[in-house]
Amino acid sequence: MIDFSAVAAVFSVYIAGVVIPGPNFVAVVHKAVSAKRADALALVAGIVAVNLFWASCAILGIGMVFAVFPWLAISVKLAGAAYLVWFGLKLIVSARPGPVRADQATPTRGARSAFLQGVATNIANPKSIAFYAAVFSSAAPTHVSAPTFFAMLATVAATSTCWYGAVALVLSHAAIATAYAGARAWIDRTCGIVIVALGIRQALR
């Protein structure tokens, strides 16, 4: 039997966490305006897959694991921060003017590469790790039934898919992509700077 009060508690906490801009949001925005819509949605799928992983860990007690082994939490946080800094610097260095949409200019690496990018961005995202280990795990009751467990995961999947999917669909519109082509270098540098700043911020917290 599903504990709907527990599912509602998870939803109320998760919806607030997922809409707050962070590395995942910046990655979706950049992919949506710079690649095919299918690639942007593939990146969203990668982010959602990792959200399900972190949500499962939180429900099963990752918060307690990090409490017992604080060095593990610090190691994960620093590794994630390092990845964000690297990813942001890569965007800054590679920023240059001109169109980059796959149907306009150079080909992309495809949906598989975009999916893996979404996985890497989210699994190394210190914001996600901290959120699931602290906030989400406190909202999710322990020792839930299997139906409740899967209902919680379905809630996470539906919420993150709707949010990031909507961002990807809106920003991958042809008019927006065309506008991006004209200001690509500045947008890429801005996204890179934001991601680097987020990585540094998380490393120092």
N, C-alpha and C positions, 0 to 999 in steps of 0.2 A: 504493500500500500504506500502511496506517495504522501509524504509529509509536505503539503502545499505551503504551510507557514515557513518551513525551512527553505523551500524553493523561492518563495517571495522575498525572504531575507537576503538570500544570495543575489537575487535579481536587483534589489534596491541598492546593494553595495556595488555590484558589478557595473551597472549602468552608469553610475557616477564615476567609476574608475576608468571605464573604457573611452568615454567621450573627452576626457582631459587630454589635450594634445601632448604627445611625447614622441619618442623615436619611431614607433610604429606608424603614427599619423603622418609624420614627415616623410617616411619611406613610401607610404601609399600615395601621398600627394605627388611626390617626385616621379614615381613610376607611372601614375595616371597621366601626367602631362607630357611625359617624355617617351612613352612606349605605346604599344598596342593596348587596347582595352582588355584583351584576353590575358596579356601579361600582367596588367594591374590586378585583375581578378585572381590570377594565379598567385600573386604575391599575397593578396588578402587571404587566400586559402592556406598559405604557409603560416601566416600570423594566427589564423583561427586554430590550426592544428596544434600549435605550441600553446595557445590559450587553453585548449582542452587538456594538454599535458600538465600545465601548471595548476589548473583547477583540480585535476585528479590528485596531484601531489598535495595540494592544500587541504582537500577534503580528507585525505588519508593521513595527514599529520606532518607536512613538511615544516610547519612552523615550530613544532616540537623538536624536529631534527636540527634546525638552525639554532634553536635555543640551547640544545645540548652541545652542539659543535659550532660555536660562534665563528671560529676560524673558517669553516666551510662557507658560511654566509659571506664573510669578507672576501674570500677567494673568488666566489662566484660574482660578487659585485664588481671587483676590480677587473676580472676577465671581461665582463660585459662592458664596463666603462672603456677598457682598452679597445674593444671591437668598435664601439661607437665613435671613438676618436679616430680610429683608422678609416672607418667608412666615411666620416665627415671630411677628413682630409683628402680622401680619394675623390669625393665630389668637387672639392675646391680646386684641386690640381687639374682635374679633367674638364673643368668648366670652360666652355668656349661657345661663341655665337654660332647660330645656324640651326636648321631643323634637325631633329633627331628621331622623329616618329618613324616606326618601322615601315609604314606605308608611304613615307615621304622621302626617306633618305637611307641611312645605313640600316642593315638588318639587326634585329635584336637576337639574343641567345635563346629566346623562346620561353614558353610557359614553364618548363621544368626548371630553368635557371631562375626565373622570377619566383617560383614556389620556394626554392632553396634559399633565395635571398630573404623571403619573408620569414622562413624558419630561423635563419641565422640572426636576422635583426631582432626578432622577438625573444629568442632563447637567450640572447646576450643582452637583453634589455633590462638594466638594473631596476627601472621603474616597475616592470612587470613582476620581477622577482620579489621586490619589496612589497608590492601590493598583494600578491598571492600569499606570501609568507606571513604577513602581518594582518592586513585588513580583511582579505577574503577568508583566510582560515579562521578568523575570529567570528565571522558571520556564519560559516558553515558548521553545523553541529557534527560532532564525531559519532561514529557508530550508526550511520544512517543505513536504511535498508537499500537493497540493490535498486529498486524502482526509483527511490528518492535520489540516489546517487546519479543515475542516468538522466533523471529529470533535471538535476542541477547542471549536468554537462550539456544537455540540450539547450538549456537557458543561456549558458555561456556561448555556445556555438551560434545560436540564433541572434543573440544580441550583438556579438562582435561581427558576424557576417553582415547583418543589416547596416551597422554603422560604417564599417570600413568599406563594404560593398557600395553603399550610397556615395561615399566620398570618391571612390574609384570611378563610378559610373558618371557622376556629375563632372568631375575634372577631366575625364577622358573625352569629353565632347569636343568635336572638331574645332569649334570656334575658340575654345579655351586652349587647345593644343597649338593652334595657329598663333595665338597671342603669346604663348610660351616660347615659340620658336624665335620670336623677335627679341625676347629678353632672357634667352636661355642662360647665358653666362652669369648674369646677375642672380637669377633664381637658383641656379645650381650652387653658386657661392653662398647664397643666403641659407639654403637648406643645409649645406655642409657646415657652415658656421654654427647653425642652430644645433645640429647633431653633435658637433665637437663640444659645444658648451654644455649640452645635456650630459655627455659622457664625463666631462671634467667635474660637473656639479655632483653627479652621482658618486664619483670616486672620492670626493672630498667630504661627503655627508657622513 
